Amino acid sequence: MGILPDQLNSYKKFLFFIFNHRNSAIFNANTDKELRDLAEDEGDESTTDYSGPEDLVEDLIEMGPTYIKLGQLLSTRPDLLPDHYLEALAELQDDVESISFEQVREMVEEDIGMRISKAFEYFEEEPMATASIGQVHKAKLTSGKEVAVKIRRPGVKKDFLEDLNTLKKVADLAVKHNKKARQYGFDNILEEFRHMLLKELDYTREAENLVTLGRNLKEFKHLFVPQPIADYSSSRVLTMEYVKGKKVTELSSLKMMETDFSPVVDELVKAYLKQIVFDGFAHADPHPGNIHLMEDNRIALMDLGMVARFSPTLQENILKLLIAIGEYHIDEVADIILDMSTIGEEVDIPAFRKDVARLVMDHQYREVKDMQTGQLIIQINRIAAESGIKIAVQLNILGKILLNMDKIIATLTPNFDFQKAISKNVESMMLQKVKKEIQPHNFFAKALETKRLMEQLPDRINKITKNLAENKFEIKVNALDEKRLTSDFQKVANRITLGLIIASMIIGASLLMRVSSTFSILGYPGLPMLLFLFAAIAGIVLVVTILLRDEDFRRK
């Protein structure tokens, strides 16, 4: 019972949040039109309430770290929220009080197994940055190497799990009783959030992500991924190379005018496409705050707590999708999205194709500076969600990554043709994939499969020809359930027969009414009255049976 007050406080916070935003786009089931209007009438602010996103951000910050992280996840779900909400949530940053240096000292020394004064030449007591999960301190190893040390906040995992349990109960209730919640899979969204958050709490995983991404991008000379220092890292402490530079959004106008960033941006685009469609392992949160420009004009990719993984099948589909978008092949874009998604029973496929065609055609005639591939994919995802098509989560992440890339490119090189760069790099990657498929180890794998087929083929042919000769060859087709079909025909025949009997009894009773009889009921001949009553009761029973057992009547 000791945790009951904490549980009540969690529910109180969440209910207060729902009450505050009950009329906003988050819970409004009629946002479909608003979503389309935002894409078409971006300049018309008179009909759109833009106070909602700012209020939402403030409330999430006030509710605590778990809800801040939930807001950051929602910023990657364009199928759930309009653009101005996504933009506000993408900038959501948690400004929390720093933990004391004594706590930092205790955790670092406990995890690395030595005193800070022995492990580091200096360790700044004031943090460089603070966040809901942890904070970062600048330090220098005794070897002279400058590092950044990230420390997880004490007790943060326990707090997150309590809030997540509250959210799970609420999501389960919503999915059970609300059609919109089921349509958008709120329980699945929460499960995705829980999985992502628990990974982000483990700094060992982030260190592994840094190593993997650094290895995958080692060919790119203009890019830098800070590497972890293994001996000074644990699940609560992450020590990595220090990055000297500034956020892309903080560059001075003079720096922008003096430097040609085209080669850097071109390499950045190629690197992200390689991550997505070739490696299947991508930095999932490349917002401008996580992309730093170093003193030597290299770009550093920061914060790998959140990564996206793409299966080989998904990589091929994304590759085909990017090519189709680049060539403006409207039908292919719709086909690929449908192949990558789960389609419900009541989806209007022609309407979906029509909406996608309009969107892609509108994008085709925009000027280079206005062409946003990320925005296009997000809008396609949104149309799919509104149509009842459950798209792959990775497709949302792809749209978010490309949307962030649009922002970074617009900052560094406003006239850079992002769509052209994508098309050029995607074509080269397609050739690389083809070369990879015909490498010796892949060839030998296919050769082994062919060898097994050839070994088994004579025996299979012998069995087929033997069954043909003995007239035992059968082809089974799962088309109709014969037993059910026969049973249904029998039910129809029985109902028709019963109806004829009832009708004949009524006609017979009418004819017998003219025959005089000593046995009477209510002054009428008794036998015809009994036949008529029996026929009436049988008729009522037949009608009730049809109403209760017929599937069409039950649905109505």
Phi and psi in degrees as a GROMACS rama.xvg file:
@    title "Ramachandran Plot"
@    xaxis  label "Phi"
@    yaxis  label "Psi"
@TYPE xy
-65.2575  -25.378  GLY-2
-92.2117  -0.785116  ILE-3
-58.2474  -46.0216  LEU-4
-58.2073  -38.4441  PRO-5
-64.7372  -40.4477  ASP-6
-64.0366  -43.6639  GLN-7
-61.5099  -38.058  LEU-8
-65.461  -38.9919  ASN-9
-64.1215  -44.3806  SER-10
-65.5717  -38.8852  TYR-11
-60.9281  -45.4688  LYS-12
-60.2415  -45.037  LYS-13
-68.6935  -42.5637  PHE-14
-64.6032  -37.8637  LEU-15
-63.1521  -39.3841  PHE-16
-63.2371  -45.4315  PHE-17
-62.716  -42.7383  ILE-18
-62.144  -41.9716  PHE-19
-63.946  -35.8944  ASN-20
-114.246  24.1532  HIS-21
-63.2443  -27.0492  ARG-22
-103.731  7.87787  ASN-23
-86.3675  177.736  SER-24
-66.9625  -13.7976  ALA-25
-68.2513  -42.6959  ILE-26
-109.706  -1.52433  PHE-27
-80.0439  117.988  ASN-28
-73.6684  -10.3388  ALA-29
-105.126  36.6889  ASN-30
-87.58  -2.8434  THR-31
-56.7639  -47.688  ASP-32
-64.7956  -39.2384  LYS-33
-61.787  -39.6215  GLU-34
-63.1453  -41.5821  LEU-35
-70.2158  -39.6116  ARG-36
-62.1277  -35.4544  ASP-37
-64.6164  -34.5058  LEU-38
-73.6018  -27.5503  ALA-39
-98.7178  -32.7054  GLU-40
-121.725  58.3044  ASP-41
-62.9763  -25.951  GLU-42
-84.7874  -10.9377  GLY-43
-92.2855  96.3738  ASP-44
-93.9082  -5.65747  GLU-45
-70.5525  -27.3192  SER-46
-101.927  3.8096  THR-47
-120.781  132.867  THR-48
-89.4103  107.761  ASP-49
-95.073  7.33744  TYR-50
-79.7679  -23.8137  SER-51
-55.9804  -50.7205  GLY-52
-59.364  -42.1976  PRO-53
-65.5649  -40.3676  GLU-54
-64.123  -39.9921  ASP-55
-60.9662  -47.0048  LEU-56
-60.2058  -44.4906  VAL-57
-62.3395  -42.1772  GLU-58
-67.1572  -39.1574  ASP-59
-63.8113  -40.7861  LEU-60
-63.0698  -41.7668  ILE-61
-67.3746  -32.1057  GLU-62
-74.1778  -20.811  MET-63
120.7  178.115  GLY-64
-57.4725  -41.2276  PRO-65
-60.9819  -42.6975  THR-66
-75.2304  -27.6023  TYR-67
-63.9434  -45.6181  ILE-68
-65.0976  -36.8344  LYS-69
-63.0927  -40.0523  LEU-70
-62.7712  -39.3082  GLY-71
-66.0999  -34.7135  GLN-72
-68.387  -42.3359  LEU-73
-61.7663  -25.1296  LEU-74
-67.0718  -13.2295  SER-75
-99.2521  9.06042  THR-76
-118.566  76.9305  ARG-77
-66.2883  -14.7867  PRO-78
-75.7492  -11.9766  ASP-79
-104.262  -30.5377  LEU-80
-132.604  153.688  LEU-81
-69.7385  167.986  PRO-82
-59.3638  -43.1124  ASP-83
-68.5379  -26.1013  HIS-84
-71.5132  -42.2766  TYR-85
-60.207  -42.9106  LEU-86
-64.3914  -41.7868  GLU-87
-65.7743  -42.0229  ALA-88
-71.2232  -31.1617  LEU-89
-64.3562  -28.94  ALA-90
-92.0231  5.91791  GLU-91
-65.5434  117.8  LEU-92
-127.036  141.38  GLN-93
-97.5188  119.663  ASP-94
-103.245  91.4659  ASP-95
-113.392  161.329  VAL-96
-68.2988  144.139  GLU-97
-77.4582  152.128  SER-98
-80.3854  155.009  ILE-99
-66.5769  153.714  SER-100
-65.9076  -27.7281  PHE-101
-63.4801  -40.8101  GLU-102
-66.3833  -40.7566  GLN-103
-60.1021  -48.7045  VAL-104
-57.6045  -45.9851  ARG-105
-61.8515  -45.105  GLU-106
-67.6839  -44.7035  MET-107
-63.0242  -47.4425  VAL-108
-66.0307  -36.3193  GLU-109
-67.2153  -38.6705  GLU-110
-82.7254  -35.7771  ASP-111
-92.3607  -10.6947  ILE-112
78.8983  20.0347  GLY-113
-156.03  163.619  MET-114
-70.3401  147.616  ARG-115
-58.3261  -38.8816  ILE-116
-65.1911  -25.5246  SER-117
-88.5457  -33.8317  LYS-118
-80.0338  -29.9357  ALA-119
-126.234  142.931  PHE-120
-68.346  -39.3794  GLU-121
-151.772  156.738  TYR-122
-143.952  108.028  PHE-123
-66.557  131.174  GLU-124
-73.6099  -34.8144  GLU-125
-82.1846  128.535  GLU-126
-70.5694  147.767  PRO-127
-72.1769  -35.4085  MET-128
-153.823  148.684  ALA-129
-126.421  147.413  THR-130
-148.02  178.858  ALA-131
-67.6262  -34.2472  SER-132
-86.8143  -39.8516  ILE-133
-163.399  -172.197  GLY-134
-139.874  159.759  GLN-135
-118.656  133.982  VAL-136
-119.759  143.23  HIS-137
-86.1194  141.533  LYS-138
-152.33  172.043  ALA-139
-135.656  129.722  LYS-140
-70.9455  163.749  LEU-141
-64.6224  -18.8785  THR-142
-76.8836  -8.85918  SER-143
97.1614  -0.701662  GLY-144
-82.7062  127.648  LYS-145
-79.6187  137.12  GLU-146
-136.508  163.073  VAL-147
-113.541  130.125  ALA-148
-113.027  117.617  VAL-149
-100.32  127.993  LYS-150
-118.984  130.005  ILE-151
-77.1877  139.474  ARG-152
-66.7536  138.657  ARG-153
-63.6734  136.109  PRO-154
75.4575  3.05181  GLY-155
-67.6325  -33.7826  VAL-156
-65.8915  -41.5312  LYS-157
-62.4287  -44.7765  LYS-158
-62.6599  -42.9271  ASP-159
-63.0809  -43.477  PHE-160
-64.0693  -36.9418  LEU-161
-64.2275  -45.6535  GLU-162
-66.2187  -37.5361  ASP-163
-64.9104  -37.2614  LEU-164
-64.955  -39.528  ASN-165
-62.5357  -47.3205  THR-166
-62.8918  -34.6882  LEU-167
-64.8634  -42.6962  LYS-168
-63.7362  -41.8418  LYS-169
-65.8586  -42.6576  VAL-170
-64.3567  -39.9112  ALA-171
-62.7722  -41.6935  ASP-172
-64.5829  -41.9275  LEU-173
-62.9737  -44.8146  ALA-174
-66.2952  -33.3045  VAL-175
-71.5081  -35.7268  LYS-176
-114.42  -6.96374  HIS-177
-124.253  125.174  ASN-178
-64.4544  -41.1385  LYS-179
-64.1463  -39.2852  LYS-180
-63.9664  -38.2096  ALA-181
-68.7727  -40.5449  ARG-182
-59.704  -42.551  GLN-183
-93.618  -0.561289  TYR-184
61.9334  56.1695  GLY-185
-58.9442  -35.9031  PHE-186
-65.6015  -37.1146  ASP-187
-68.8249  -37.4938  ASN-188
-61.6782  -44.1376  ILE-189
-65.6322  -39.0509  LEU-190
-63.866  -41.2424  GLU-191
-60.9911  -43.1736  GLU-192
-61.8217  -45.3255  PHE-193
-60.6978  -46.0534  ARG-194
-60.515  -45.3928  HIS-195
-64.8355  -42.9293  MET-196
-68.6073  -42.6249  LEU-197
-64.4096  -33.311  LEU-198
-67.9644  -40.5977  LYS-199
-67.1812  -25.6958  GLU-200
-73.8393  -18.2822  LEU-201
-97.8985  104.911  ASP-202
-69.1925  -17.8964  TYR-203
-63.4956  -39.4873  THR-204
-66.9664  -40.0385  ARG-205
-63.5073  -38.8645  GLU-206
-61.6915  -41.6494  ALA-207
-63.6918  -39.1064  GLU-208
-63.5133  -40.0264  ASN-209
-62.2105  -42.7609  LEU-210
-65.0033  -45.6056  VAL-211
-62.6266  -47.2947  THR-212
-66.7003  -39.2977  LEU-213
-60.8281  -39.6974  GLY-214
-68.6317  -41.6215  ARG-215
-67.5526  -28.6381  ASN-216
-107.677  18.2069  LEU-217
-65.9492  -20.9609  LYS-218
-75.4862  -16.0365  GLU-219
-92.0646  109.158  PHE-220
-74.4595  -22.0245  LYS-221
-90.7476  0.971584  HIS-222
-115.635  150.217  LEU-223
-139.126  130.036  PHE-224
-117.626  112.403  VAL-225
-60.4171  132.109  PRO-226
-97.1262  146.097  GLN-227
-75.0421  154.233  PRO-228
-99.9897  101.892  ILE-229
-58.0967  -41.6627  ALA-230
-68.5373  -15.148  ASP-231
-116.142  25.0434  TYR-232
-130.604  154.836  SER-233
-155.297  -167.728  SER-234
-70.3079  -19.9615  SER-235
-110.414  -15.569  ARG-236
-129.321  128.722  VAL-237
-125.721  114.173  LEU-238
-105.823  125.683  THR-239
-141.706  169.189  MET-240
-58.7633  139.231  GLU-241
-82.9651  136.142  TYR-242
-103.162  118.603  VAL-243
-92.2617  109.289  LYS-244
176.266  -170.736  GLY-245
-128.994  156.482  LYS-246
-61.2622  146.516  LYS-247
-56.0939  -35.4969  VAL-248
-76.1748  -7.92944  THR-249
-105.536  9.5259  GLU-250
-70.4559  144.452  LEU-251
-75.8056  157.441  SER-252
-62.62  -35.9361  SER-253
-63.8512  -43.0863  LEU-254
-61.1992  -40.2733  LYS-255
-66.0071  -36.5949  MET-256
-75.1417  -35.0587  MET-257
-79.5941  -22.4264  GLU-258
-114.718  136.041  THR-259
-93.7326  107.435  ASP-260
-91.5648  6.39338  PHE-261
-56.9117  -47.1881  SER-262
-62.207  -37.579  PRO-263
-66.2037  -46.5559  VAL-264
-65.2151  -41.0435  VAL-265
-59.471  -40.9685  ASP-266
-70.5926  -36.4524  GLU-267
-62.4254  -44.058  LEU-268
-61.7742  -46.1444  VAL-269
-61.8518  -39.876  LYS-270
-64.1216  -42.0037  ALA-271
-71.406  -36.2142  TYR-272
-65.3515  -37.6632  LEU-273
-62.4281  -42.8041  LYS-274
-58.6884  -42.9172  GLN-275
-78.7046  -51.0106  ILE-276
-103.024  -3.03619  VAL-277
-121.99  -49.3832  PHE-278
-84.2014  -31.1797  ASP-279
73.2323  19.5068  GLY-280
-142.358  113.711  PHE-281
-133.527  146.167  ALA-282
-65.9757  111.949  HIS-283
-88.4027  -3.8641  ALA-284
-134.152  61.7605  ASP-285
-85.6627  49.2717  PRO-286
-72.5318  161.309  HIS-287
-53.698  -27.5789  PRO-288
-70.6524  -21.4106  GLY-289
-97.9294  1.5362  ASN-290
-114.1  113.479  ILE-291
-111.234  141.86  HIS-292
-96.7318  120.727  LEU-293
-82.0763  171.154  MET-294
-62.8143  -29.197  GLU-295
-93.4543  17.2084  ASP-296
68.5464  18.1777  ASN-297
-85.5853  154.654  ARG-298
-101.337  128.356  ILE-299
-102.304  131.624  ALA-300
-95.9349  115.403  LEU-301
-106.866  161.128  MET-302
58.7671  87.7982  ASP-303
-105.746  34.1035  LEU-304
-66.7568  -29.2059  GLY-305
-119.4  119.244  MET-306
-127.118  159.832  VAL-307
-117.281  141.567  ALA-308
-118.974  135.985  ARG-309
-121.975  125.556  PHE-310
-69.0535  160.26  SER-311
-54.3841  -41.227  PRO-312
-63.5757  -42.7277  THR-313
-66.6088  -37.6466  LEU-314
-59.2803  -44.928  GLN-315
-64.1018  -41.2343  GLU-316
-65.9854  -40.01  ASN-317
-65.603  -40.1135  ILE-318
-59.7184  -46.4969  LEU-319
-64.9742  -37.0117  LYS-320
-65.2099  -44.6195  LEU-321
-64.7332  -37.628  LEU-322
-65.8397  -44.8928  ILE-323
-62.9325  -39.0963  ALA-324
-67.2185  -43.0209  ILE-325
-62.7601  -33.9679  GLY-326
-93.3093  -2.52212  GLU-327
57.8143  42.4886  TYR-328
-86.3967  94.7317  HIS-329
-61.2429  -49.2328  ILE-330
-63.5782  -38.109  ASP-331
-65.9171  -38.4931  GLU-332
-58.5311  -48.5046  VAL-333
-63.979  -42.3745  ALA-334
-60.8014  -44.0672  ASP-335
-66.124  -42.2085  ILE-336
-60.9412  -42.292  ILE-337
-65.8491  -38.1208  LEU-338
-64.9194  -29.8514  ASP-339
-88.9206  -0.39387  MET-340
-123.805  168.411  SER-341
-101.057  125.41  THR-342
-104.74  125.806  ILE-343
-73.8714  174.619  GLY-344
-72.9446  -32.8244  GLU-345
-104.71  25.1683  GLU-346
-77.4511  133.318  VAL-347
-91.4955  90.0987  ASP-348
-61.207  -46.2792  ILE-349
-57.6487  -39.3884  PRO-350
-65.9686  -39.4015  ALA-351
-61.9255  -45.9989  PHE-352
-61.6157  -39.366  ARG-353
-63.9556  -44.311  LYS-354
-64.7291  -41.75  ASP-355
-64.7714  -41.4772  VAL-356
-60.2863  -45.7371  ALA-357
-60.3425  -43.3389  ARG-358
-64.5307  -47.1596  LEU-359
-66.6048  -40.334  VAL-360
-64.8776  -38.6273  MET-361
-64.6779  -37.6886  ASP-362
-67.8575  -30.0428  HIS-363
-62.6012  -32.3056  GLN-364
-103.335  18.344  TYR-365
-84.0686  159.078  ARG-366
-74.4101  160.464  GLU-367
-55.3705  -43.4991  VAL-368
-68.5741  -19.1847  LYS-369
-100.626  -4.50893  ASP-370
-80.827  119.702  MET-371
-126.991  103.394  GLN-372
-65.1348  -39.6952  THR-373
-60.4582  -44.0459  GLY-374
-63.1155  -38.9217  GLN-375
-62.4595  -46.4931  LEU-376
-65.0983  -38.712  ILE-377
-62.1309  -42.6033  ILE-378
-68.1997  -36.1647  GLN-379
-64.1082  -43.5244  ILE-380
-59.3368  -39.7896  ASN-381
-66.5267  -43.5201  ARG-382
-60.2509  -42.2042  ILE-383
-61.5114  -44.916  ALA-384
-63.7842  -41.7763  ALA-385
-65.7593  -27.4271  GLU-386
-84.3747  -2.77736  SER-387
87.3767  15.9459  GLY-388
-95.9545  122.361  ILE-389
-86.5263  105.501  LYS-390
-83.048  158.129  ILE-391
-65.8599  139.789  ALA-392
-57.5477  -37.7875  VAL-393
-62.5638  -25.0396  GLN-394
-70.4519  -34.6378  LEU-395
-64.5771  -43.0204  ASN-396
-63.2065  -40.8671  ILE-397
-58.1218  -47.346  LEU-398
-59.9094  -41.236  GLY-399
-67.1596  -41.8009  LYS-400
-60.475  -48.6998  ILE-401
-67.4826  -32.4368  LEU-402
-65.3089  -41.7215  LEU-403
-65.614  -37.1619  ASN-404
-63.1901  -38.3924  MET-405
-55.8925  -44.1101  ASP-406
-66.6974  -43.0447  LYS-407
-64.7668  -44.3887  ILE-408
-65.0093  -40.4737  ILE-409
-62.4703  -29.3162  ALA-410
-76.4681  -45.1635  THR-411
-82.705  -44.9297  LEU-412
-139.535  86.7841  THR-413
-56.5081  -29.0823  PRO-414
-96.2758  9.70366  ASN-415
-70.8583  132.124  PHE-416
-87.9481  91.7483  ASP-417
-63.4911  -42.0046  PHE-418
-63.139  -40.9899  GLN-419
-65.5701  -40.445  LYS-420
-64.41  -39.2861  ALA-421
-62.3509  -48.806  ILE-422
-59.492  -44.2719  SER-423
-62.6937  -46.6953  LYS-424
-73.1926  -34.5276  ASN-425
-64.2339  -39.6398  VAL-426
-62.1848  -43.8926  GLU-427
-66.217  -35.8571  SER-428
-70.0924  -32.1626  MET-429
-61.5253  -42.0537  MET-430
-64.6306  -39.647  LEU-431
-62.8152  -40.3087  GLN-432
-64.4947  -39.8475  LYS-433
-63.1306  -44.3195  VAL-434
-61.8694  -38.4121  LYS-435
-64.178  -37.2273  LYS-436
-67.7604  -29.0767  GLU-437
-99.4773  17.6681  ILE-438
-67.8665  155.639  GLN-439
-52.6481  -42.3833  PRO-440
-66.9391  -35.1454  HIS-441
-69.1197  -39.4498  ASN-442
-62.2717  -44.0559  PHE-443
-65.8859  -35.4378  PHE-444
-63.1995  -43.4707  ALA-445
-66.7295  -36.3651  LYS-446
-64.4017  -38.3084  ALA-447
-65.7028  -40.838  LEU-448
-62.7448  -41.6748  GLU-449
-64.2222  -39.8652  THR-450
-61.147  -44.6888  LYS-451
-63.2825  -38.9732  ARG-452
-62.2766  -45.5146  LEU-453
-65.4989  -34.5233  MET-454
-67.4532  -37.8012  GLU-455
-87.5947  -17.027  GLN-456
-61.497  -46.7291  LEU-457
-58.1968  -42.7971  PRO-458
-64.2672  -40.8591  ASP-459
-66.8393  -39.7316  ARG-460
-64.7787  -39.5261  ILE-461
-60.8295  -41.9869  ASN-462
-65.5245  -42.0232  LYS-463
-63.7678  -48.7355  ILE-464
-65.2021  -35.318  THR-465
-63.6166  -45.7685  LYS-466
-64.8978  -36.1194  ASN-467
-65.3593  -43.0463  LEU-468
-66.0482  -36.1211  ALA-469
-91.4678  8.46194  GLU-470
58.0707  37.3183  ASN-471
-111.283  5.12999  LYS-472
-74.4951  125.226  PHE-473
-126.837  143.493  GLU-474
-118.438  119.172  ILE-475
-97.5863  124.915  LYS-476
-119.441  120.806  VAL-477
-86.9323  79.7978  ASN-478
-108.147  -62.8768  ALA-479
-123.753  149.029  LEU-480
-84.5877  102.879  ASP-481
-61.8374  -41.384  GLU-482
-62.7932  -43.5834  LYS-483
-67.2547  -39.3261  ARG-484
-62.4963  -44.6655  LEU-485
-62.445  -43.2103  THR-486
-61.8968  -41.0748  SER-487
-65.5607  -41.245  ASP-488
-62.4049  -38.6949  PHE-489
-65.3068  -39.1364  GLN-490
-63.0126  -42.1519  LYS-491
-62.786  -44.3613  VAL-492
-63.1538  -41.5842  ALA-493
-63.0464  -41.4966  ASN-494
-66.2471  -40.8386  ARG-495
-63.3657  -45.1286  ILE-496
-61.1613  -45.7211  THR-497
-62.3092  -38.9762  LEU-498
-62.6869  -41.0956  GLY-499
-64.8362  -41.1989  LEU-500
-62.5639  -44.6153  ILE-501
-61.3629  -43.6028  ILE-502
-63.0976  -42.4764  ALA-503
-66.1383  -34.7062  SER-504
-66.528  -40.0391  MET-505
-65.5105  -43.7699  ILE-506
-64.1221  -43.0957  ILE-507
-61.9337  -41.6513  GLY-508
-62.7939  -37.2086  ALA-509
-64.58  -41.4682  SER-510
-68.4458  -38.2467  LEU-511
-72.4046  -15.4699  LEU-512
-59.9947  -27.4515  MET-513
-81.6158  -11.9277  ARG-514
-88.7637  125.384  VAL-515
-72.1133  147.448  SER-516
-152.461  145.621  SER-517
-72.2427  -26.4647  THR-518
-87.923  119.738  PHE-519
-135.305  156.498  SER-520
-131.541  116.895  ILE-521
57.0558  32.7174  LEU-522
88.1593  -5.12206  GLY-523
-105.689  153.784  TYR-524
-52.2167  134.096  PRO-525
-67.198  -46.225  GLY-526
-62.222  -49.5008  LEU-527
-62.1894  -33.0972  PRO-528
-64.9149  -39.4924  MET-529
-65.4255  -42.6666  LEU-530
-62.0152  -40.854  LEU-531
-65.8042  -44.9398  PHE-532
-62.8683  -42.754  LEU-533
-62.5209  -41.1825  PHE-534
-65.7542  -39.6838  ALA-535
-63.3468  -44.9541  ALA-536
-63.2223  -43.8316  ILE-537
-62.5909  -39.0797  ALA-538
-64.553  -42.4725  GLY-539
-63.2849  -44.2781  ILE-540
-60.2069  -41.5587  VAL-541
-63.0945  -43.5351  LEU-542
-63.8644  -45.4898  VAL-543
-62.0459  -41.4955  VAL-544
-60.9803  -42.0879  THR-545
-63.6233  -43.7478  ILE-546
-65.4641  -36.9776  LEU-547
-81.3172  -31.0187  LEU-548
-104.363  -18.8212  ARG-549
-73.521  127.218  ASP-550
-64.628  -39.243  GLU-551
-62.957  -43.8261  ASP-552
-64.3654  -38.6659  PHE-553
-62.7266  -42.4798  ARG-554
-62.8343  -40.6023  ARG-555
